[in-house]
């Protein structure tokens, strides 16, 4: 059942995200060319500001979700209902807290965006307030779908409304060029999607009922203890994800911020696609951990090492693809005037590699709890990111700010290694570090050889992208197959794939 649901989640994720990626490219180009860099910058900066305000969520979703995995495995319907009611009331409190933070944070807009008119900045800001608060008051039912590996049901609904949103944005950009209307259609469609999911929730989970909860329930279940430590994680992750845009808007202006936004728009869409693939495994990992004892047995260790290899293969392919295709794609999509330096692309690829390479490790870390064990790593990550971003930007522009993000990301990774190999994969840290050193060497080979092959393509523009894409799809994967195809971890992945094929054949 886990394998089947993982495959269904992945299939729906791939299909929907690919189409949304294409629509997102169209809407981004229309936003930049039809509304200008000031509107684009205001949208990017305000979005990142609200990421900061989401610190008020305190990580309550993650804390309750890893407890919910345990109760779903035990089939304890009473506690499932209790946790879901706690989740709902916690998010209502979070929504009110974010409303207060939004009122206070409005004063920072003139300092962060000095070259954006105040009326434009505050209008976009107000629209984001509405959008964010609607999400916090309506989104809570999605947690059960995620924890029971039925996220594809939400993906179906989201896909329909996201396509509608993109088509409406395209229509507004072309025929009714009003940025208020442009951003408003997204709010309406998001609210409608959450209302449809809420209606379906009552049918799919009839045993989840409203339960009476109090502050005493939160204290007795240790939620406040976990939230106290998880707040550090939440703050650090928020600074990591949002600082580049805010620092660039303050120190580089709207033109550079828009250029950065063009690159991050592509990477965000691609990351959403990758997240859907990786999230398909996340719930299965939670069930594996809580179906068994706290420490991994031999089979669970095989699963971990196999999934870790998959994470590296995915990361090396993504980093190589960005390195070889980002600049020619950007030139064909937006034009040569919108390019950032190749040094930025290289650092960007390293950051993407770090993130995807330990994504499976991060999924294990998320379901294990014990957030106090790596809290100081997260504090160091946030401090390094902020200090280095402002220190390096004057000399290296956006490349320096992104280099600070890479350093912070590595510190975060080190903390996750500490928790997983202390709580679950005990005694295996040295093996993991040796594998990562080997991965770094093979990554350099994949990126270097694929870059050289792509440079040999004489064509430019859209025509040159097709042969380069073929090279990127084949060469790094063939190199990784040569490096790792003989390993026991690859053998596990082959066995896993064979089981999937057999199950598909048996059903047909």
C-alpha positions as CSV (number, residue, x, y, z in Angstrom):
1,X,0.0,0.0,0.0
2,X,2.9,2.4,0.8
3,X,4.5,1.7,-2.6
4,X,1.2,2.2,-4.5
5,X,0.4,5.5,-2.8
6,X,3.9,6.7,-3.2
7,X,3.6,6.1,-7.0
8,X,0.2,7.7,-7.2
9,X,1.5,10.8,-5.4
10,X,4.5,11.0,-7.7
11,X,2.5,10.5,-10.9
12,X,0.0,13.2,-10.0
13,X,2.8,15.5,-8.9
14,X,4.8,15.1,-12.1
15,X,1.8,15.6,-14.4
16,X,0.4,18.7,-12.7
17,X,3.7,20.4,-11.9
18,X,5.0,20.2,-15.5
19,X,2.0,22.0,-16.9
20,X,2.0,24.5,-14.1
21,X,5.7,25.1,-14.7
22,X,5.0,26.0,-18.4
23,X,2.1,28.3,-17.4
24,X,4.3,29.9,-14.7
25,X,6.9,30.8,-17.3
26,X,4.3,32.6,-19.4
27,X,2.8,34.5,-16.4
28,X,6.2,35.6,-15.2
29,X,7.3,37.0,-18.5
30,X,3.9,38.8,-18.8
31,X,4.3,40.2,-15.3
32,X,7.8,41.6,-16.0
33,X,7.1,43.0,-19.4
34,X,3.5,44.2,-18.9
35,X,3.7,45.6,-15.3
36,X,7.4,46.5,-15.0
37,X,10.2,45.8,-12.5
38,X,8.6,47.8,-9.7
39,X,5.5,45.6,-9.5
40,X,7.6,42.5,-9.9
41,X,10.0,43.5,-7.1
42,X,7.1,44.5,-4.8
43,X,5.6,41.1,-5.4
44,X,8.8,39.2,-4.7
45,X,9.8,41.2,-1.6
46,X,6.3,41.2,0.0
47,X,6.1,37.4,-0.6
48,X,9.4,37.0,1.3
49,X,8.3,39.3,4.1
50,X,5.3,37.1,4.7
51,X,7.7,34.1,4.8
52,X,9.3,35.9,7.8
53,X,5.9,36.5,9.4
54,X,5.2,32.8,9.1
55,X,7.6,32.4,12.0
56,X,4.5,33.0,14.1
57,X,3.5,29.5,13.0
58,X,6.2,28.2,15.4
59,X,6.4,25.0,13.4
60,X,3.2,23.8,14.9
61,X,2.3,21.9,11.7
62,X,5.6,20.0,11.7
63,X,5.4,19.2,15.4
64,X,1.8,17.9,15.3
65,X,2.4,16.0,12.0
66,X,5.3,13.9,13.3
67,X,3.0,13.0,16.3
68,X,0.2,12.3,13.9
69,X,2.2,9.7,12.0
70,X,2.5,7.7,15.3
71,X,-1.3,7.8,15.9
72,X,-2.1,6.9,12.3
73,X,0.2,3.9,12.5
74,X,-1.6,2.9,15.8
75,X,-5.0,3.6,14.3
76,X,-6.0,5.6,17.3
77,X,-9.0,7.6,15.9
78,X,-9.6,9.4,19.2
79,X,-6.1,10.9,19.3
80,X,-6.1,11.6,15.5
81,X,-9.3,13.7,16.0
82,X,-7.6,15.4,19.0
83,X,-4.5,16.3,17.1
84,X,-6.4,17.6,14.1
85,X,-8.6,19.8,16.4
86,X,-5.4,21.1,18.1
87,X,-4.0,21.8,14.6
88,X,-7.0,23.8,13.6
89,X,-7.1,26.0,16.7
90,X,-3.4,26.5,16.6
91,X,-3.6,27.8,13.1
92,X,-6.4,30.1,13.9
93,X,-4.2,31.6,16.6
94,X,-1.3,31.8,14.1
95,X,-3.5,33.6,11.7
96,X,-4.3,36.3,14.2
97,X,-0.6,36.6,15.2
98,X,0.4,37.0,11.5
99,X,-2.2,39.7,11.1
100,X,-0.6,41.7,14.0
101,X,2.9,41.1,12.5
102,X,1.7,42.3,9.1
103,X,0.5,45.6,10.6
104,X,3.8,46.1,12.4
105,X,5.9,45.0,9.4
106,X,4.2,47.5,7.0
107,X,6.5,50.2,8.4
108,X,9.6,48.4,6.9
109,X,8.5,48.6,3.3
110,X,10.0,52.0,2.4
111,X,13.4,50.9,3.8
112,X,13.4,47.5,2.0
113,X,12.1,48.8,-1.4
114,X,13.5,52.4,-1.7
115,X,12.8,52.6,-5.4
116,X,9.3,51.2,-5.4
117,X,6.4,53.8,-5.0
118,X,4.7,53.5,-1.6
119,X,1.2,53.2,-3.1
120,X,2.3,50.2,-5.2
121,X,4.2,48.5,-2.3
122,X,1.3,48.9,0.1
123,X,-1.3,47.7,-2.4
124,X,0.6,44.5,-3.1
125,X,1.2,44.2,0.6
126,X,-2.5,44.4,1.5
127,X,-3.3,41.7,-1.1
128,X,-0.7,39.4,0.4
129,X,-2.3,39.9,3.9
130,X,-5.6,38.7,2.6
131,X,-4.1,35.8,0.7
132,X,-2.0,34.6,3.7
133,X,-4.8,34.9,6.3
134,X,-7.2,33.0,4.0
135,X,-4.6,30.1,3.8
136,X,-4.1,29.8,7.6
137,X,-7.8,29.7,8.3
138,X,-8.6,27.2,5.6
139,X,-5.6,24.9,5.0
140,X,-5.6,22.7,8.1
141,X,-7.5,19.7,6.6
142,X,-4.6,19.0,4.2
143,X,-2.5,17.6,7.0
144,X,-4.4,14.3,7.1
145,X,-4.0,13.8,3.4
146,X,-0.3,14.3,3.7
147,X,0.2,12.0,6.7
148,X,-1.9,9.2,5.1
149,X,0.0,9.4,1.8
150,X,-3.1,10.7,-0.1
151,X,-1.7,14.0,-1.0
152,X,-2.5,13.3,-4.6
153,X,-6.2,14.0,-3.8
154,X,-5.3,17.6,-2.9
155,X,-3.0,17.8,-5.9
156,X,-5.9,17.0,-8.2
157,X,-7.9,19.9,-6.8
158,X,-5.0,22.3,-6.6
159,X,-4.1,21.5,-10.2
160,X,-7.5,22.5,-11.5
161,X,-7.5,25.8,-9.6
162,X,-3.9,26.6,-10.3
163,X,-4.5,26.2,-14.1
164,X,-7.5,28.4,-13.7
165,X,-5.3,31.0,-11.8
166,X,-2.6,31.0,-14.5
167,X,-5.1,31.3,-17.4
168,X,-6.8,34.2,-15.5
169,X,-3.5,35.9,-14.9
170,X,-2.6,35.6,-18.6
171,X,-5.9,37.1,-19.6
172,X,-5.6,40.0,-17.1
173,X,-2.0,40.7,-18.3
174,X,-3.0,40.8,-22.0
175,X,-6.4,42.4,-21.9
176,X,-7.0,44.0,-18.5
177,X,-3.5,45.1,-17.4
178,X,-4.4,45.9,-13.8
179,X,-2.0,44.5,-11.2
180,X,-4.7,44.5,-8.4
181,X,-6.9,42.3,-10.5
182,X,-3.8,40.2,-11.5
183,X,-3.0,39.3,-7.8
184,X,-6.7,39.1,-6.8
185,X,-7.5,36.1,-9.0
186,X,-4.9,34.0,-7.2
187,X,-6.6,34.8,-3.9
188,X,-10.1,33.8,-5.1
189,X,-8.9,30.6,-6.7
190,X,-6.9,29.6,-3.6
191,X,-9.9,30.1,-1.3
192,X,-12.1,28.0,-3.6
193,X,-9.5,25.2,-3.7
194,X,-9.4,25.0,0.1
195,X,-13.2,25.0,0.3
196,X,-13.4,22.1,-2.1
197,X,-10.8,20.1,-0.1
198,X,-12.8,20.9,3.1
199,X,-15.9,19.5,1.6
200,X,-14.1,16.3,0.5
201,X,-12.4,15.9,3.9
202,X,-15.7,15.1,5.6
203,X,-16.2,12.2,3.1
204,X,-12.7,10.8,3.2
205,X,-12.1,11.0,6.9
206,X,-15.5,10.6,8.6
207,X,-13.9,9.3,11.8
208,X,-12.1,12.6,12.3
209,X,-14.5,14.6,14.5
210,X,-14.3,17.9,16.3
211,X,-12.7,17.4,19.7
212,X,-12.7,19.8,22.6
213,X,-9.1,21.1,23.2
214,X,-7.6,23.4,25.8
215,X,-4.2,24.8,26.6
216,X,-3.9,22.0,29.1
217,X,-4.0,19.5,26.2
218,X,-1.2,21.2,24.5
219,X,0.9,21.2,27.6
220,X,0.2,17.5,28.5
221,X,1.1,16.3,25.0
222,X,4.4,18.2,25.2
223,X,3.6,20.4,22.2
224,X,4.9,23.6,23.9
225,X,8.1,21.8,24.7
226,X,8.6,20.9,21.1
227,X,7.5,24.2,19.8
228,X,10.0,26.1,22.0
229,X,12.8,24.2,20.2
230,X,11.3,24.1,16.8
231,X,10.9,27.9,16.7
232,X,14.6,28.1,16.2
233,X,14.3,25.8,13.2
234,X,11.5,27.8,11.8
235,X,13.3,31.1,12.2
236,X,16.5,29.7,10.6
237,X,14.7,28.2,7.7
238,X,12.8,31.4,7.1
239,X,15.9,33.5,7.1
240,X,17.6,31.0,4.8
241,X,14.7,31.1,2.3
242,X,14.0,34.8,2.3
243,X,17.1,36.8,2.9
244,X,18.5,36.9,-0.7
245,X,15.5,38.7,-2.1
246,X,15.3,41.2,0.7
247,X,19.0,42.0,0.8
248,X,19.0,42.4,-3.0
249,X,16.0,44.7,-3.0
250,X,17.6,46.9,-0.3
251,X,21.1,47.0,-1.7
252,X,20.7,46.2,-5.4
253,X,17.5,47.9,-6.5
254,X,14.4,46.7,-8.4
255,X,16.2,45.9,-11.6
256,X,18.6,43.4,-10.0
257,X,15.8,42.0,-7.8
258,X,13.7,41.4,-10.9
259,X,16.6,39.5,-12.5
260,X,17.0,37.4,-9.4
261,X,13.2,36.8,-9.4
262,X,13.4,35.5,-13.0
263,X,15.9,32.8,-11.9
264,X,14.1,32.0,-8.7
265,X,10.8,31.8,-10.5
266,X,12.2,29.0,-12.6
267,X,13.9,27.3,-9.7
268,X,10.7,27.6,-7.5
269,X,8.6,25.9,-10.1
270,X,11.3,23.2,-10.6
271,X,11.6,22.8,-6.8
272,X,7.9,22.4,-6.5
273,X,8.1,19.6,-9.0
274,X,11.0,18.0,-7.1
275,X,9.2,18.5,-3.8
276,X,6.2,16.6,-5.0
277,X,8.4,13.7,-5.9
278,X,10.3,13.7,-2.6
279,X,7.2,14.4,-0.6
280,X,5.8,11.2,-2.0
281,X,8.5,9.4,0.1
282,X,8.2,11.6,3.2
283,X,5.0,10.0,4.6
284,X,6.3,6.5,3.9
285,X,9.4,7.4,5.8
286,X,7.3,8.6,8.8
287,X,5.4,5.3,8.7
288,X,8.6,3.3,8.5
289,X,10.1,5.0,11.5
290,X,7.0,4.8,13.7
291,X,6.0,1.3,12.7
292,X,9.2,0.0,14.2
293,X,11.5,0.8,17.1
294,X,13.4,4.1,17.3
295,X,16.6,2.6,16.0
296,X,16.9,1.3,12.5
297,X,17.1,-2.5,11.8
298,X,19.1,-4.0,9.0
299,X,16.3,-3.6,6.5
300,X,15.6,-0.1,7.5
301,X,19.3,0.8,7.0
302,X,19.1,-0.6,3.4
303,X,16.1,1.6,2.8
304,X,18.0,4.7,4.2
305,X,21.1,4.1,2.1
306,X,19.1,3.4,-1.0
307,X,17.0,6.5,-0.6
308,X,20.1,8.6,0.2
309,X,21.7,7.4,-3.1
310,X,18.5,8.4,-4.9
311,X,18.6,11.8,-3.2
312,X,22.2,12.3,-4.5
313,X,21.3,11.1,-8.0
314,X,18.4,13.6,-8.1
315,X,20.6,16.4,-6.7
316,X,23.5,15.9,-9.1
317,X,21.1,15.9,-12.1
318,X,19.4,19.0,-10.9
319,X,22.7,20.9,-10.3
320,X,24.1,19.8,-13.6
321,X,20.9,20.8,-15.5
322,X,20.9,24.3,-13.9
323,X,24.6,24.8,-14.6
324,X,24.3,23.8,-18.3
325,X,20.8,25.1,-19.2
326,X,20.0,28.1,-17.0
327,X,21.8,30.8,-19.0
328,X,20.7,29.6,-22.5
329,X,17.2,29.1,-21.3
330,X,17.1,32.5,-19.6
331,X,18.4,34.2,-22.7
332,X,15.8,32.5,-24.9
333,X,13.0,33.2,-22.4
334,X,13.6,36.7,-21.2
335,X,16.4,38.0,-23.4
336,X,20.1,38.7,-22.9
337,X,19.5,41.9,-20.9
338,X,18.1,39.8,-18.0
339,X,21.1,37.5,-17.4
340,X,23.0,37.3,-14.1
341,X,26.7,36.4,-14.1
342,X,27.8,32.8,-14.6
343,X,29.4,32.9,-11.1
344,X,25.9,33.4,-9.7
345,X,24.7,30.3,-11.6
346,X,27.6,28.2,-10.3
347,X,26.9,29.2,-6.7
348,X,23.2,28.7,-7.3
349,X,23.8,25.2,-8.5
350,X,25.9,24.4,-5.4
351,X,23.0,25.6,-3.2
352,X,20.5,23.4,-5.0
353,X,22.9,20.4,-4.8
354,X,23.2,20.8,-1.0
355,X,19.5,21.0,-0.6
356,X,18.5,18.1,-2.8
357,X,21.4,15.9,-1.7
358,X,20.2,15.8,1.9
359,X,16.5,15.9,1.2
360,X,15.8,12.3,2.2
361,X,18.0,12.8,5.3
362,X,15.9,15.9,6.1
363,X,12.7,13.8,5.8
364,X,14.1,11.4,8.4
365,X,15.1,14.3,10.6
366,X,11.6,15.8,10.4
367,X,9.8,12.7,11.7
368,X,12.3,12.0,14.5
369,X,11.6,15.1,16.5
370,X,14.1,16.1,19.2
371,X,14.4,19.6,17.8
372,X,16.6,20.7,20.6
373,X,19.5,18.6,19.4
374,X,20.3,20.7,16.4
375,X,18.9,24.1,17.5
376,X,22.3,25.7,17.7
377,X,23.2,24.6,14.2
378,X,20.1,26.4,13.1
379,X,21.0,29.5,15.1
380,X,24.4,29.5,13.5
381,X,22.9,29.0,10.1
382,X,20.6,32.0,10.4
383,X,23.4,34.3,11.8
384,X,25.9,33.3,9.1
385,X,23.3,33.9,6.4
386,X,22.4,37.4,7.5
387,X,25.9,38.6,8.4
388,X,27.6,37.2,5.3
389,X,24.9,38.4,3.0
390,X,25.3,42.1,4.0
391,X,29.1,41.7,4.2
392,X,29.6,40.1,0.8
393,X,27.0,42.0,-1.3
394,X,29.0,45.2,-1.7
395,X,31.9,43.3,-3.3
396,X,30.2,40.5,-5.1
397,X,26.6,41.6,-5.6
398,X,23.9,38.9,-5.6
399,X,26.6,36.2,-6.0
400,X,28.0,37.1,-2.6
401,X,24.6,37.0,-0.9
402,X,23.9,33.6,-2.4
403,X,27.4,32.3,-1.3
404,X,26.3,33.2,2.3
405,X,23.2,31.1,1.7
406,X,25.2,28.1,0.7
407,X,27.4,28.4,3.8
408,X,24.2,28.6,6.0
409,X,22.7,25.7,4.2
410,X,25.7,23.5,4.9
411,X,25.5,24.3,8.6
412,X,21.9,23.3,8.6
413,X,22.8,20.1,6.9
414,X,25.4,19.3,9.6
415,X,22.8,19.7,12.3
416,X,20.4,17.2,10.5
417,X,23.2,14.7,10.2
418,X,23.8,15.0,13.9
419,X,20.2,14.2,14.8
420,X,19.6,11.3,12.3
421,X,22.8,9.5,13.2
422,X,22.4,10.0,16.9
423,X,18.7,8.9,17.0
424,X,18.2,6.5,14.1
425,X,21.2,5.4,12.0
426,X,23.5,4.9,15.0
427,X,27.2,4.2,14.4
428,X,27.0,5.1,10.6
429,X,28.0,8.7,10.5
430,X,31.6,8.1,9.3
431,X,30.3,6.0,6.4
432,X,27.9,8.8,5.5
433,X,30.6,11.4,5.5
434,X,32.9,9.2,3.3
435,X,30.0,8.8,0.9
436,X,29.4,12.5,0.7
437,X,33.0,13.2,-0.1
438,X,32.8,10.7,-3.0
439,X,29.5,12.4,-4.1
440,X,31.3,15.8,-4.3
441,X,33.9,14.3,-6.6
442,X,31.4,12.7,-8.9
443,X,29.3,15.8,-8.9
444,X,32.3,17.9,-10.2
445,X,32.9,15.3,-12.9
446,X,29.2,15.3,-14.0
447,X,29.0,19.1,-14.1
448,X,32.4,19.6,-15.8
449,X,32.0,17.0,-18.5
450,X,28.4,17.9,-19.3
451,X,29.2,21.6,-19.5
452,X,32.0,20.9,-22.0
453,X,29.6,18.8,-24.1
454,X,26.9,21.4,-24.1
455,X,29.4,24.2,-25.1
456,X,30.2,22.2,-28.2
457,X,26.6,22.7,-29.5
458,X,26.8,25.5,-32.1
459,X,23.1,26.5,-32.1
460,X,21.7,29.3,-29.9
461,X,18.2,30.3,-28.7
462,X,15.4,27.8,-28.4
463,X,16.9,25.6,-31.2
464,X,20.1,25.2,-29.1
465,X,18.2,24.2,-26.0
466,X,16.9,20.9,-27.4
467,X,20.3,19.2,-28.0
468,X,21.6,20.6,-24.8
469,X,18.7,19.2,-22.9
470,X,19.3,15.8,-24.4
471,X,22.9,15.9,-23.3
472,X,21.9,16.9,-19.8
473,X,19.4,14.1,-19.6
474,X,21.9,11.5,-20.7
475,X,25.5,12.3,-19.8
476,X,25.3,13.0,-16.0
477,X,23.0,10.0,-15.5
478,X,25.3,7.7,-17.5
479,X,28.3,8.9,-15.5
480,X,26.5,8.3,-12.2
481,X,25.5,4.9,-13.4
482,X,29.1,4.1,-14.1
483,X,30.1,5.4,-10.7
484,X,27.4,3.9,-8.6
485,X,25.5,1.2,-10.6
486,X,27.6,-1.6,-9.0
487,X,26.9,-0.5,-5.4
488,X,24.6,-2.3,-2.9
489,X,22.6,0.9,-2.5
490,X,21.9,0.9,-6.3
491,X,21.0,-2.8,-6.0
492,X,18.3,-1.8,-3.4
493,X,16.9,0.8,-5.8
494,X,16.8,-1.8,-8.6
495,X,14.9,-4.2,-6.3
496,X,12.5,-1.5,-5.3
497,X,11.9,-0.6,-9.0
498,X,11.4,-4.3,-9.8
499,X,8.8,-4.7,-7.0
500,X,6.9,-1.7,-8.5
501,X,6.9,-3.2,-12.0
502,X,5.7,-6.6,-10.6
503,X,2.9,-4.9,-8.7
504,X,1.8,-3.0,-11.8
505,X,1.9,-6.1,-13.9
506,X,-0.1,-8.1,-11.3
507,X,-2.8,-5.5,-11.3
508,X,-3.1,-5.5,-15.1
